[in-house]
Amino acid sequence: MRTLTWQDFDRAVDAIVARCQHHNFCGVHGIPRGGLVLAVSLSHRLDLPLLSNAQSGCLLVDDVYETGLTLEPYRELEHCTAVVWVSKVEPQWWQAVEHTKTDEWIVFPWENAAAAALDEQLYRTSR
């Protein structure tokens, strides 16, 4: 299990801001639940509205891309930029702050480590 820190979070937000600060997004949408923390921070940093629903021209963010289950439904949304903090798959139509080939479970700073261990167990038994 890999545990990310709030300092890691700040570096990820800085990296996304650097990539996106000159784009004209209509707002930021975070995919629930992991993308919400990123979205709030990016909304403040980029001075963009936080969108409750993804829409054309928005910055779409999520914490991790593993199976594509949460991000894939947004693939055809026009003029959007999709960014994830960690991608466990080579980025294709989305961007990633970090790409890793490990299947190690990731615990984000806003998560409870004990609950994350249970989430991992449930995820792995469902595969």
N, CA, C and O atoms as a Tinker XYZ file with bonds, in Angstrom:
   508  protein
     1  N      0.849000   -1.177000    0.000000    73     2
     2  CA     0.000000    0.000000    0.000000    64     1     3
     3  C      0.893000    1.238000    0.000000    63     2     4     5
     4  O      1.849000    1.333000    0.770000    81     3
     5  N      0.568000    2.165000   -0.863000    73     3     6
     6  CA     1.333000    3.416000   -0.966000    64     5     7
     7  C      0.487000    4.559000   -0.409000    63     6     8     9
     8  O     -0.634000    4.790000   -0.861000    81     7
     9  N      1.027000    5.262000    0.565000    73     7    10
    10  CA     0.304000    6.361000    1.192000    64     9    11
    11  C      0.853000    7.689000    0.702000    63    10    12    13
    12  O      2.035000    7.988000    0.874000    81    11
    13  N     -0.012000    8.480000    0.091000    73    11    14
    14  CA     0.365000    9.818000   -0.373000    64    13    15
    15  C      0.087000   10.825000    0.735000    63    14    16    17
    16  O     -0.805000   10.624000    1.559000    81    15
    17  N      0.851000   11.901000    0.747000    73    15    18
    18  CA     0.755000   12.913000    1.800000    64    17    19
    19  C      0.109000   14.190000    1.266000    63    18    20    21
    20  O     -0.129000   14.336000    0.067000    81    19
    21  N     -0.164000   15.103000    2.187000    73    19    22
    22  CA    -0.686000   16.409000    1.766000    64    21    23
    23  C      0.379000   17.177000    0.982000    63    22    24    25
    24  O      0.036000   17.982000    0.116000    81    23
    25  N      1.650000   16.948000    1.264000    73    23    26
    26  CA     2.709000   17.579000    0.473000    64    25    27
    27  C      2.688000   17.033000   -0.956000    63    26    28    29
    28  O      2.886000   17.787000   -1.909000    81    27
    29  N      2.450000   15.733000   -1.111000    73    27    30
    30  CA     2.287000   15.146000   -2.443000    64    29    31
    31  C      1.089000   15.769000   -3.159000    63    30    32    33
    32  O      1.143000   16.055000   -4.356000    81    31
    33  N      0.016000   15.973000   -2.410000    73    31    34
    34  CA    -1.186000   16.603000   -2.952000    64    33    35
    35  C     -0.857000   18.005000   -3.472000    63    34    36    37
    36  O     -1.237000   18.365000   -4.587000    81    35
    37  N     -0.150000   18.794000   -2.656000    73    35    38
    38  CA     0.210000   20.155000   -3.077000    64    37    39
    39  C      1.048000   20.137000   -4.355000    63    38    40    41
    40  O      0.858000   20.977000   -5.235000    81    39
    41  N      1.969000   19.187000   -4.460000    73    39    42
    42  CA     2.783000   19.083000   -5.675000    64    41    43
    43  C      1.928000   18.699000   -6.883000    63    42    44    45
    44  O      2.143000   19.210000   -7.983000    81    43
    45  N      0.974000   17.814000   -6.688000    73    43    46
    46  CA     0.080000   17.413000   -7.780000    64    45    47
    47  C     -0.774000   18.600000   -8.240000    63    46    48    49
    48  O     -0.933000   18.826000   -9.440000    81    47
    49  N     -1.313000   19.345000   -7.294000    73    47    50
    50  CA    -2.115000   20.528000   -7.633000    64    49    51
    51  C     -1.247000   21.541000   -8.379000    63    50    52    53
    52  O     -1.679000   22.101000   -9.387000    81    51
    53  N     -0.041000   21.777000   -7.897000    73    51    54
    54  CA     0.878000   22.699000   -8.588000    64    53    55
    55  C      1.127000   22.254000  -10.028000    63    54    56    57
    56  O      1.153000   23.083000  -10.938000    81    55
    57  N      1.309000   20.960000  -10.235000    73    55    58
    58  CA     1.572000   20.435000  -11.579000    64    57    59
    59  C      0.363000   20.641000  -12.491000    63    58    60    61
    60  O      0.518000   21.002000  -13.657000    81    59
    61  N     -0.829000   20.413000  -11.965000    73    59    62
    62  CA    -2.030000   20.607000  -12.772000    64    61    63
    63  C     -2.233000   22.086000  -13.076000    63    62    64    65
    64  O     -2.593000   22.440000  -14.199000    81    63
    65  N     -2.010000   22.942000  -12.106000    73    63    66
    66  CA    -2.127000   24.387000  -12.320000    64    65    67
    67  C     -1.154000   24.838000  -13.411000    63    66    68    69
    68  O     -1.523000   25.614000  -14.292000    81    67
    69  N      0.076000   24.356000  -13.351000    73    67    70
    70  CA     1.071000   24.735000  -14.360000    64    69    71
    71  C      0.623000   24.331000  -15.766000    63    70    72    73
    72  O      0.858000   25.069000  -16.723000    81    71
    73  N     -0.012000   23.181000  -15.899000    73    71    74
    74  CA    -0.490000   22.709000  -17.202000    64    73    75
    75  C     -1.716000   23.470000  -17.694000    63    74    76    77
    76  O     -1.911000   23.635000  -18.898000    81    75
    77  N     -2.526000   23.924000  -16.769000    73    75    78
    78  CA    -3.859000   24.408000  -17.134000    64    77    79
    79  C     -4.088000   25.903000  -16.957000    63    78    80    81
    80  O     -5.156000   26.399000  -17.315000    81    79
    81  N     -3.135000   26.623000  -16.425000    73    79    82
    82  CA    -3.400000   28.013000  -16.064000    64    81    83
    83  C     -3.687000   28.924000  -17.254000    63    82    84    85
    84  O     -4.279000   29.989000  -17.076000    81    83
    85  N     -3.286000   28.535000  -18.455000    73    83    86
    86  CA    -3.515000   29.389000  -19.622000    64    85    87
    87  C     -4.669000   28.904000  -20.492000    63    86    88    89
    88  O     -4.870000   29.410000  -21.596000    81    87
    89  N     -5.427000   27.929000  -20.001000    73    87    90
    90  CA    -6.607000   27.452000  -20.711000    64    89    91
    91  C     -7.828000   28.251000  -20.260000    63    90    92    93
    92  O     -7.856000   28.797000  -19.157000    81    91
    93  N     -8.800000   28.307000  -21.100000    73    91    94
    94  CA   -10.037000   29.021000  -20.764000    64    93    95
    95  C    -11.144000   28.020000  -20.440000    63    94    96    97
    96  O    -12.080000   27.849000  -21.221000    81    95
    97  N    -11.036000   27.370000  -19.307000    73    95    98
    98  CA   -12.050000   26.428000  -18.881000    64    97    99
    99  C    -13.259000   27.179000  -18.325000    63    98   100   101
   100  O    -13.130000   28.276000  -17.781000    81    99
   101  N    -14.425000   26.572000  -18.470000    73    99   102
   102  CA   -15.641000   27.179000  -17.908000    64   101   103
   103  C    -15.764000   26.895000  -16.412000    63   102   104   105
   104  O    -16.530000   27.557000  -15.711000    81   103
   105  N    -15.010000   25.912000  -15.927000    73   103   106
   106  CA   -15.052000   25.543000  -14.521000    64   105   107
   107  C    -14.315000   24.235000  -14.305000    63   106   108   109
   108  O    -13.710000   23.681000  -15.223000    81   107
   109  N    -14.378000   23.753000  -13.069000    73   107   110
   110  CA   -13.706000   22.506000  -12.687000    64   109   111
   111  C    -14.756000   21.548000  -12.136000    63   110   112   113
   112  O    -15.574000   21.914000  -11.293000    81   111
   113  N    -14.712000   20.311000  -12.633000    73   111   114
   114  CA   -15.600000   19.273000  -12.109000    64   113   115
   115  C    -14.748000   18.124000  -11.590000    63   114   116   117
   116  O    -13.891000   17.606000  -12.305000    81   115
   117  N    -14.985000   17.731000  -10.351000    73   115   118
   118  CA   -14.305000   16.587000   -9.759000    64   117   119
   119  C    -15.217000   15.386000   -9.757000    63   118   120   121
   120  O    -16.369000   15.464000   -9.330000    81   119
   121  N    -14.700000   14.280000  -10.235000    73   119   122
   122  CA   -15.489000   13.054000  -10.256000    64   121   123
   123  C    -15.581000   12.524000   -8.821000    63   122   124   125
   124  O    -14.564000   12.276000   -8.174000    81   123
   125  N    -16.821000   12.353000   -8.333000    73   123   126
   126  CA   -16.955000   11.853000   -6.974000    64   125   127
   127  C    -16.403000   10.438000   -6.853000    63   126   128   129
   128  O    -16.630000    9.615000   -7.740000    81   127
   129  N    -15.729000   10.158000   -5.842000    73   127   130
   130  CA   -15.497000   10.946000   -4.667000    64   129   131
   131  C    -14.083000   11.463000   -4.652000    63   130   132   133
   132  O    -13.845000   12.555000   -4.136000    81   131
   133  N    -13.132000   10.727000   -5.195000    73   131   134
   134  CA   -11.725000   11.120000   -5.127000    64   133   135
   135  C    -11.362000   12.396000   -5.854000    63   134   136   137
   136  O    -10.402000   13.066000   -5.474000    81   135
   137  N    -12.099000   12.747000   -6.883000    73   135   138
   138  CA   -11.774000   13.955000   -7.635000    64   137   139
   139  C    -12.262000   15.230000   -6.993000    63   138   140   141
   140  O    -11.853000   16.320000   -7.393000    81   139
   141  N    -13.137000   15.113000   -5.996000    73   139   142
   142  CA   -13.717000   16.311000   -5.388000    64   141   143
   143  C    -12.691000   17.174000   -4.661000    63   142   144   145
   144  O    -12.727000   18.400000   -4.765000    81   143
   145  N    -11.790000   16.551000   -3.935000    73   143   146
   146  CA   -10.788000   17.321000   -3.189000    64   145   147
   147  C     -9.885000   18.080000   -4.167000    63   146   148   149
   148  O     -9.591000   19.258000   -3.967000    81   147
   149  N     -9.458000   17.401000   -5.207000    73   147   150
   150  CA    -8.652000   18.063000   -6.240000    64   149   151
   151  C     -9.424000   19.215000   -6.881000    63   150   152   153
   152  O     -8.882000   20.301000   -7.083000    81   151
   153  N    -10.684000   18.969000   -7.193000    73   151   154
   154  CA   -11.493000   19.988000   -7.868000    64   153   155
   155  C    -11.642000   21.253000   -7.034000    63   154   156   157
   156  O    -11.531000   22.360000   -7.560000    81   155
   157  N    -11.891000   21.098000   -5.748000    73   155   158
   158  CA   -12.039000   22.275000   -4.881000    64   157   159
   159  C    -10.742000   23.081000   -4.858000    63   158   160   161
   160  O    -10.761000   24.303000   -5.008000    81   159
   161  N     -9.634000   22.401000   -4.673000    73   159   162
   162  CA    -8.346000   23.093000   -4.630000    64   161   163
   163  C     -8.051000   23.780000   -5.964000    63   162   164   165
   164  O     -7.608000   24.928000   -5.991000    81   163
   165  N     -8.293000   23.084000   -7.054000    73   163   166
   166  CA    -8.020000   23.662000   -8.383000    64   165   167
   167  C     -8.970000   24.810000   -8.709000    63   166   168   169
   168  O     -8.585000   25.769000   -9.378000    81   167
   169  N    -10.197000   24.713000   -8.242000    73   167   170
   170  CA   -11.147000   25.801000   -8.426000    64   169   171
   171  C    -10.616000   27.085000   -7.798000    63   170   172   173
   172  O    -10.698000   28.158000   -8.396000    81   171
   173  N    -10.076000   26.967000   -6.600000    73   171   174
   174  CA    -9.492000   28.141000   -5.923000    64   173   175
   175  C     -8.233000   28.621000   -6.642000    63   174   176   177
   176  O     -8.081000   29.810000   -6.924000    81   175
   177  N     -7.343000   27.691000   -6.930000    73   175   178
   178  CA    -6.047000   28.062000   -7.526000    64   177   179
   179  C     -6.182000   28.657000   -8.925000    63   178   180   181
   180  O     -5.434000   29.562000   -9.294000    81   179
   181  N     -7.137000   28.147000   -9.701000    73   179   182
   182  CA    -7.310000   28.625000  -11.080000    64   181   183
   183  C     -8.386000   29.708000  -11.185000    63   182   184   185
   184  O     -8.651000   30.230000  -12.268000    81   183
   185  N     -8.997000   30.034000  -10.055000    73   183   186
   186  CA   -10.069000   31.030000   -9.997000    64   185   187
   187  C    -11.189000   30.692000  -10.979000    63   186   188   189
   188  O    -11.620000   31.517000  -11.784000    81   187
   189  N    -11.635000   29.449000  -10.876000    73   187   190
   190  CA   -12.715000   28.941000  -11.724000    64   189   191
   191  C    -13.843000   28.422000  -10.849000    63   190   192   193
   192  O    -13.603000   27.991000   -9.721000    81   191
   193  N    -15.077000   28.457000  -11.354000    73   191   194
   194  CA   -16.174000   27.904000  -10.560000    64   193   195
   195  C    -16.052000   26.393000  -10.410000    63   194   196   197
   196  O    -15.553000   25.704000  -11.300000    81   195
   197  N    -16.509000   25.901000   -9.287000    73   195   198
   198  CA   -16.599000   24.470000   -9.040000    64   197   199
   199  C    -17.941000   24.019000   -9.601000    63   198   200   201
   200  O    -18.990000   24.502000   -9.174000    81   199
   201  N    -17.910000   23.103000  -10.548000    73   199   202
   202  CA   -19.122000   22.665000  -11.229000    64   201   203
   203  C    -19.690000   21.400000  -10.581000    63   202   204   205
   204  O    -18.955000   20.453000  -10.300000    81   203
   205  N    -20.982000   21.396000  -10.353000    73   203   206
   206  CA   -21.608000   20.201000   -9.791000    64   205   207
   207  C    -21.809000   19.124000  -10.859000    63   206   208   209
   208  O    -21.942000   17.943000  -10.539000    81   207
   209  N    -21.830000   19.533000  -12.111000    73   207   210
   210  CA   -21.937000   18.595000  -13.230000    64   209   211
   211  C    -20.891000   18.951000  -14.278000    63   210   212   213
   212  O    -20.622000   20.126000  -14.531000    81   211
   213  N    -20.314000   17.936000  -14.877000    73   211   214
   214  CA   -19.350000   18.169000  -15.953000    64   213   215
   215  C    -20.079000   18.775000  -17.142000    63   214   216   217
   216  O    -21.220000   18.420000  -17.436000    81   215
   217  N    -19.402000   19.692000  -17.817000    73   215   218
   218  CA   -19.988000   20.296000  -19.006000    64   217   219
   219  C    -18.910000   20.593000  -20.030000    63   218   220   221
   220  O    -17.722000   20.611000  -19.710000    81   219
   221  N    -19.326000   20.819000  -21.237000    73   219   222
   222  CA   -18.398000   21.112000  -22.315000    64   221   223
   223  C    -17.472000   22.258000  -21.905000    63   222   224   225
   224  O    -17.919000   23.279000  -21.382000    81   223
   225  N    -16.192000   22.071000  -22.151000    73   223   226
   226  CA   -15.217000   23.122000  -21.870000    64   225   227
   227  C    -14.676000   23.147000  -20.452000    63   226   228   229
   228  O    -14.003000   24.103000  -20.068000    81   227
   229  N    -14.957000   22.115000  -19.667000    73   227   230
   230  CA   -14.491000   22.138000  -18.277000    64   229   231
   231  C    -13.187000   21.362000  -18.098000    63   230   232   233
   232  O    -12.776000   20.577000  -18.953000    81   231
   233  N    -12.565000   21.614000  -16.968000    73   231   234
   234  CA   -11.440000   20.809000  -16.497000    64   233   235
   235  C    -12.049000   19.720000  -15.634000    63   234   236   237
   236  O    -12.734000   20.004000  -14.651000    81   235
   237  N    -11.800000   18.480000  -16.002000    73   235   238
   238  CA   -12.362000   17.322000  -15.329000    64   237   239
   239  C    -11.238000   16.625000  -14.582000    63   238   240   241
   240  O    -10.228000   16.270000  -15.191000    81   239
   241  N    -11.386000   16.419000  -13.274000    73   239   242
   242  CA   -10.299000   15.831000  -12.488000    64   241   243
   243  C    -10.773000   14.631000  -11.662000    63   242   244   245
   244  O    -11.920000   14.559000  -11.223000    81   243
   245  N     -9.842000   13.697000  -11.472000    73   243   246
   246  CA   -10.090000   12.531000  -10.631000    64   245   247
   247  C     -8.778000   12.165000   -9.948000    63   246   248   249
   248  O     -7.703000   12.581000  -10.380000    81   247
   249  N     -8.878000   11.379000   -8.874000    73   247   250
   250  CA    -7.681000   11.024000   -8.125000    64   249   251
   251  C     -6.855000    9.951000   -8.826000    63   250   252   253
   252  O     -5.632000   10.062000   -8.902000    81   251
   253  N     -7.517000    8.909000   -9.341000    73   251   254
   254  CA    -6.758000    7.793000   -9.912000    64   253   255
   255  C     -7.498000    7.220000  -11.121000    63   254   256   257
   256  O     -8.727000    7.156000  -11.146000    81   255
   257  N     -6.728000    6.811000  -12.108000    73   255   258
   258  CA    -7.271000    6.068000  -13.239000    64   257   259
   259  C     -6.709000    4.669000  -13.120000    63   258   260   261
   260  O     -5.502000    4.454000  -13.227000    81   259
   261  N     -7.606000    3.720000  -12.895000    73   259   262
   262  CA    -7.172000    2.327000  -12.775000    64   261   263
   263  C     -7.887000    1.463000  -13.801000    63   262   264   265
   264  O     -7.247000    0.809000  -14.624000    81   263
   265  N     -9.203000    1.459000  -13.753000    73   263   266
   266  CA    -9.982000    0.654000  -14.693000    64   265   267
   267  C    -10.692000    1.528000  -15.722000    63   266   268   269
   268  O    -11.147000    1.030000  -16.752000    81   267
   269  N    -10.788000    2.817000  -15.450000    73   267   270
   270  CA   -11.501000    3.723000  -16.335000    64   269   271
   271  C    -12.978000    3.846000  -16.022000    63   270   272   273
   272  O    -13.688000    4.618000  -16.665000    81   271
   273  N    -13.443000    3.099000  -15.049000    73   271   274
   274  CA   -14.861000    3.062000  -14.724000    64   273   275
   275  C    -15.445000    4.446000  -14.406000    63   274   276   277
   276  O    -16.553000    4.761000  -14.838000    81   275
   277  N    -14.715000    5.261000  -13.663000    73   275   278
   278  CA   -15.267000    6.570000  -13.279000    64   277   279
   279  C    -15.023000    7.648000  -14.329000    63   278   280   281
   280  O    -15.834000    8.563000  -14.466000    81   279
   281  N    -13.930000    7.558000  -15.067000    73   279   282
   282  CA   -13.590000    8.608000  -16.031000    64   281   283
   283  C    -14.174000    8.355000  -17.421000    63   282   284   285
   284  O    -14.512000    9.304000  -18.129000    81   283
   285  N    -14.293000    7.115000  -17.809000    73   283   286
   286  CA   -14.727000    6.758000  -19.167000    64   285   287
   287  C    -16.063000    7.379000  -19.584000    63   286   288   289
   288  O    -16.192000    7.762000  -20.746000    81   287
   289  N    -17.057000    7.499000  -18.711000    73   287   290
   290  CA   -18.325000    8.101000  -19.137000    64   289   291
   291  C    -18.194000    9.540000  -19.646000    63   290   292   293
   292  O    -19.098000   10.043000  -20.313000    81   291
   293  N    -17.085000   10.198000  -19.340000    73   291   294
   294  CA   -16.889000   11.591000  -19.737000    64   293   295
   295  C    -16.038000   11.725000  -21.005000    63   294   296   297
   296  O    -15.748000   12.838000  -21.445000    81   295
   297  N    -15.655000   10.630000  -21.570000    73   295   298
   298  CA   -14.713000   10.626000  -22.690000    64   297   299
   299  C    -15.182000   11.472000  -23.870000    63   298   300   301
   300  O    -14.368000   12.149000  -24.499000    81   299
   301  N    -16.441000   11.447000  -24.176000    73   299   302
   302  CA   -16.965000   12.146000  -25.353000    64   301   303
   303  C    -17.398000   13.587000  -25.064000    63   302   304   305
   304  O    -17.892000   14.273000  -25.959000    81   303
   305  N    -17.220000   14.043000  -23.843000    73   303   306
   306  CA   -17.608000   15.416000  -23.510000    64   305   307
   307  C    -16.688000   16.388000  -24.245000    63   306   308   309
   308  O    -15.468000   16.334000  -24.085000    81   307
   309  N    -17.264000   17.263000  -25.040000    73   307   310
   310  CA   -16.494000   18.128000  -25.923000    64   309   311
   311  C    -15.682000   19.190000  -25.179000    63   310   312   313
   312  O    -16.112000   19.752000  -24.171000    81   311
   313  N    -14.494000   19.437000  -25.721000    73   311   314
   314  CA   -13.614000   20.525000  -25.288000    64   313   315
   315  C    -13.229000   20.462000  -23.814000    63   314   316   317
   316  O    -12.952000   21.489000  -23.195000    81   315
   317  N    -13.211000   19.268000  -23.261000    73   315   318
   318  CA   -12.808000   19.087000  -21.866000    64   317   319
   319  C    -11.375000   18.571000  -21.811000    63   318   320   321
   320  O    -10.899000   17.905000  -22.730000    81   319
   321  N    -10.720000   18.886000  -20.741000    73   319   322
   322  CA    -9.419000   18.314000  -20.445000    64   321   323
   323  C     -9.583000   17.480000  -19.187000    63   322   324   325
   324  O    -10.011000   17.980000  -18.147000    81   323
   325  N     -9.239000   16.204000  -19.293000    73   323   326
   326  CA    -9.338000   15.301000  -18.152000    64   325   327
   327  C     -7.940000   15.058000  -17.594000    63   326   328   329
   328  O     -7.017000   14.703000  -18.329000    81   327
   329  N     -7.799000   15.251000  -16.292000    73   327   330
   330  CA    -6.513000   15.060000  -15.618000    64   329   331
   331  C     -6.731000   14.230000  -14.368000    63   330   332   333
   332  O     -7.650000   14.485000  -13.589000    81   331
   333  N     -5.873000   13.228000  -14.183000    73   331   334
   334  CA    -5.896000   12.443000  -12.947000    64   333   335
   335  C     -4.565000   12.629000  -12.235000    63   334   336   337
   336  O     -3.543000   12.910000  -12.862000    81   335
   337  N     -4.592000   12.472000  -10.931000    73   335   338
   338  CA    -3.360000   12.574000  -10.154000    64   337   339
   339  C     -2.463000   11.393000  -10.485000    63   338   340   341
   340  O     -1.305000   11.586000  -10.856000    81   339
   341  N     -2.971000   10.179000  -10.359000    73   339   342
   342  CA    -2.178000    8.975000  -10.609000    64   341   343
   343  C     -2.910000    8.108000  -11.630000    63   342   344   345
   344  O     -4.093000    7.809000  -11.470000    81   343
   345  N     -2.204000    7.715000  -12.666000    73   343   346
   346  CA    -2.774000    6.795000  -13.649000    64   345   347
   347  C     -2.000000    5.484000  -13.599000    63   346   348   349
   348  O     -0.772000    5.468000  -13.683000    81   347
   349  N     -2.731000    4.398000  -13.464000    73   347   350
   350  CA    -2.111000    3.072000  -13.454000    64   349   351
   351  C     -2.112000    2.462000  -14.851000    63   350   352   353
   352  O     -1.704000    1.317000  -15.047000    81   351
   353  N     -2.574000    3.239000  -15.805000    73   351   354
   354  CA    -2.606000    2.854000  -17.210000    64   353   355
   355  C     -1.930000    3.982000  -17.978000    63   354   356   357
   356  O     -2.057000    5.150000  -17.609000    81   355
   357  N     -1.218000    3.640000  -19.035000    73   355   358
   358  CA    -0.607000    4.676000  -19.872000    64   357   359
   359  C     -1.701000    5.649000  -20.320000    63   358   360   361
   360  O     -2.672000    5.232000  -20.951000    81   359
   361  N     -1.556000    6.948000  -20.000000    73   359   362
   362  CA    -2.592000    7.912000  -20.385000    64   361   363
   363  C     -2.821000    7.911000  -21.900000    63   362   364   365
   364  O     -1.887000    7.866000  -22.700000    81   363
   365  N     -4.090000    7.963000  -22.246000    73   363   366
   366  CA    -4.476000    7.990000  -23.653000    64   365   367
   367  C     -5.166000    9.308000  -23.950000    63   366   368   369
   368  O     -4.523000   10.239000  -24.435000    81   367
   369  N     -6.430000    9.410000  -23.679000    73   367   370
   370  CA    -7.177000   10.640000  -23.949000    64   369   371
   371  C     -7.226000   11.545000  -22.717000    63   370   372   373
   372  O     -7.764000   12.650000  -22.786000    81   371
   373  N     -6.682000   11.098000  -21.615000    73   371   374
   374  CA    -6.594000   11.881000  -20.381000    64   373   375
   375  C     -5.121000   12.165000  -20.083000    63   374   376   377
   376  O     -4.229000   11.543000  -20.660000    81   375
   377  N     -4.886000   13.096000  -19.189000    73   375   378
   378  CA    -3.529000   13.420000  -18.730000    64   377   379
   379  C     -3.357000   12.899000  -17.310000    63   378   380   381
   380  O     -4.333000   12.681000  -16.592000    81   379
   381  N     -2.106000   12.705000  -16.917000    73   379   382
   382  CA    -1.823000   12.252000  -15.560000    64   381   383
   383  C     -0.640000   13.037000  -15.001000    63   382   384   385
   384  O      0.335000   13.303000  -15.704000    81   383
   385  N     -0.744000   13.396000  -13.745000    73   383   386
   386  CA     0.391000   14.006000  -13.060000    64   385   387
   387  C      1.474000   12.944000  -12.898000    63   386   388   389
   388  O      2.663000   13.217000  -13.064000    81   387
   389  N      1.041000   11.734000  -12.573000    73   387   390
   390  CA     1.974000   10.632000  -12.366000    64   389   391
   391  C      1.432000    9.381000  -13.035000    63   390   392   393
   392  O      0.245000    9.073000  -12.935000    81   391
   393  N      2.311000    8.669000  -13.714000    73   391   394
   394  CA     1.941000    7.377000  -14.306000    64   393   395
   395  C      2.770000    6.305000  -13.613000    63   394   396   397
   396  O      3.991000    6.423000  -13.514000    81   395
   397  N      2.107000    5.268000  -13.137000    73   395   398
   398  CA     2.791000    4.178000  -12.469000    64   397   399
   399  C      2.301000    2.857000  -13.047000    63   398   400   401
   400  O      1.140000    2.728000  -13.435000    81   399
   401  N      3.183000    1.897000  -13.097000    73   399   402
   402  CA     2.803000    0.582000  -13.623000    64   401   403
   403  C      2.537000   -0.420000  -12.507000    63   402   404   405
   404  O      2.233000   -1.582000  -12.777000    81   403
   405  N      2.648000    0.010000  -11.279000    73   403   406
   406  CA     2.425000   -0.882000  -10.148000    64   405   407
   407  C      0.934000   -1.056000   -9.883000    63   406   408   409
   408  O      0.130000   -0.170000  -10.173000    81   407
   409  N      0.585000   -2.198000   -9.334000    73   407   410
   410  CA    -0.811000   -2.401000   -8.942000    64   409   411
   411  C     -0.997000   -2.125000   -7.442000    63   410   412   413
   412  O     -2.026000   -2.458000   -6.856000    81   411
   413  N      0.020000   -1.513000   -6.847000    73   411   414
   414  CA    -0.025000   -1.170000   -5.424000    64   413   415
   415  C     -1.225000   -0.262000   -5.135000    63   414   416   417
   416  O     -1.489000    0.679000   -5.883000    81   415
   417  N     -1.938000   -0.545000   -4.064000    73   415   418
   418  CA    -3.090000    0.251000   -3.666000    64   417   419
   419  C     -2.617000    1.610000   -3.193000    63   418   420   421
   420  O     -1.622000    1.702000   -2.475000    81   419
   421  N     -3.311000    2.662000   -3.581000    73   419   422
   422  CA    -2.926000    4.021000   -3.223000    64   421   423
   423  C     -3.900000    4.562000   -2.185000    63   422   424   425
   424  O     -5.118000    4.476000   -2.341000    81   423
   425  N     -3.332000    5.120000   -1.128000    73   423   426
   426  CA    -4.131000    5.784000   -0.093000    64   425   427
   427  C     -3.867000    7.275000   -0.227000    63   426   428   429
   428  O     -2.741000    7.736000   -0.045000    81   427
   429  N     -4.910000    8.020000   -0.546000    73   427   430
   430  CA    -4.794000    9.465000   -0.718000    64   429   431
   431  C     -4.886000   10.145000    0.645000    63   430   432   433
   432  O     -5.445000    9.571000    1.580000    81   431
   433  N     -4.349000   11.355000    0.776000    73   431   434
   434  CA    -4.249000   11.977000    2.109000    64   433   435
   435  C     -5.579000   12.190000    2.813000    63   434   436   437
   436  O     -5.608000   12.267000    4.041000    81   435
   437  N     -6.661000   12.286000    2.090000    73   435   438
   438  CA    -7.968000   12.508000    2.704000    64   437   439
   439  C     -8.656000   11.204000    3.097000    63   438   440   441
   440  O     -9.754000   11.224000    3.654000    81   439
   441  N     -8.021000   10.081000    2.811000    73   439   442
   442  CA    -8.622000    8.786000    3.114000    64   441   443
   443  C     -8.161000    8.239000    4.465000    63   442   444   445
   444  O     -7.084000    8.576000    4.955000    81   443
   445  N     -8.985000    7.408000    5.040000    73   443   446
   446  CA    -8.661000    6.694000    6.267000    64   445   447
   447  C     -7.919000    5.422000    5.866000    63   446   448   449
   448  O     -8.433000    4.636000    5.071000    81   447
   449  N     -6.723000    5.206000    6.402000    73   447   450
   450  CA    -5.888000    4.067000    5.998000    64   449   451
   451  C     -6.567000    2.728000    6.275000    63   450   452   453
   452  O     -6.481000    1.814000    5.455000    81   451
   453  N     -7.232000    2.599000    7.406000    73   451   454
   454  CA    -7.905000    1.332000    7.729000    64   453   455
   455  C     -9.047000    1.070000    6.750000    63   454   456   457
   456  O     -9.224000   -0.056000    6.284000    81   455
   457  N     -9.813000    2.100000    6.444000    73   455   458
   458  CA   -10.909000    1.946000    5.483000    64   457   459
   459  C    -10.356000    1.649000    4.094000    63   458   460   461
   460  O    -10.953000    0.882000    3.339000    81   459
   461  N     -9.218000    2.252000    3.752000    73   459   462
   462  CA    -8.596000    2.002000    2.450000    64   461   463
   463  C     -8.157000    0.555000    2.326000    63   462   464   465
   464  O     -8.261000   -0.031000    1.248000    81   463
   465  N     -7.670000   -0.028000    3.410000    73   463   466
   466  CA    -7.268000   -1.435000    3.386000    64   465   467
   467  C     -8.477000   -2.328000    3.117000    63   466   468   469
   468  O     -8.370000   -3.314000    2.388000    81   467
   469  N     -9.616000   -1.992000    3.697000    73   467   470
   470  CA   -10.846000   -2.743000    3.442000    64   469   471
   471  C    -11.294000   -2.546000    1.988000    63   470   472   473
   472  O    -11.701000   -3.502000    1.327000    81   471
   473  N    -11.220000   -1.310000    1.497000    73   471   474
   474  CA   -11.560000   -1.028000    0.098000    64   473   475
   475  C    -10.701000   -1.865000   -0.847000    63   474   476   477
   476  O    -11.197000   -2.424000   -1.825000    81   475
   477  N     -9.414000   -1.941000   -0.542000    73   475   478
   478  CA    -8.510000   -2.727000   -1.379000    64   477   479
   479  C     -8.926000   -4.194000   -1.378000    63   478   480   481
   480  O     -8.991000   -4.832000   -2.429000    81   479
   481  N     -9.201000   -4.714000   -0.201000    73   479   482
   482  CA    -9.594000   -6.119000   -0.085000    64   481   483
   483  C    -10.866000   -6.396000   -0.892000    63   482   484   485
   484  O    -10.939000   -7.395000   -1.608000    81   483
   485  N    -11.858000   -5.524000   -0.780000    73   483   486
   486  CA   -13.107000   -5.700000   -1.516000    64   485   487
   487  C    -12.869000   -5.597000   -3.026000    63   486   488   489
   488  O    -13.434000   -6.364000   -3.805000    81   487
   489  N    -12.034000   -4.648000   -3.424000    73   487   490
   490  CA   -11.722000   -4.469000   -4.842000    64   489   491
   491  C    -11.043000   -5.710000   -5.410000    63   490   492   493
   492  O    -11.426000   -6.196000   -6.474000    81   491
   493  N    -10.054000   -6.215000   -4.717000    73   491   494
   494  CA    -9.287000   -7.360000   -5.217000    64   493   495
   495  C    -10.113000   -8.645000   -5.250000    63   494   496   497
   496  O     -9.928000   -9.472000   -6.143000    81   495
   497  N    -11.015000   -8.822000   -4.296000    73   495   498
   498  CA   -11.863000  -10.020000   -4.322000    64   497   499
   499  C    -12.933000   -9.938000   -5.409000    63   498   500   501
   500  O    -13.456000  -10.963000   -5.847000    81   499
   501  N    -13.260000   -8.713000   -5.848000    73   499   502
   502  CA   -14.264000   -8.566000   -6.896000    64   501   503
   503  C    -13.689000   -8.806000   -8.288000    63   502   504   505
   504  O    -14.440000   -8.878000   -9.261000    81   503
   505  N    -12.395000   -8.927000   -8.393000    73   503   506
   506  CA   -11.747000   -9.102000   -9.706000    64   505   507
   507  C    -11.523000  -10.540000  -10.018000    63   506   508
   508  O    -10.990000  -10.866000  -11.079000    81   507
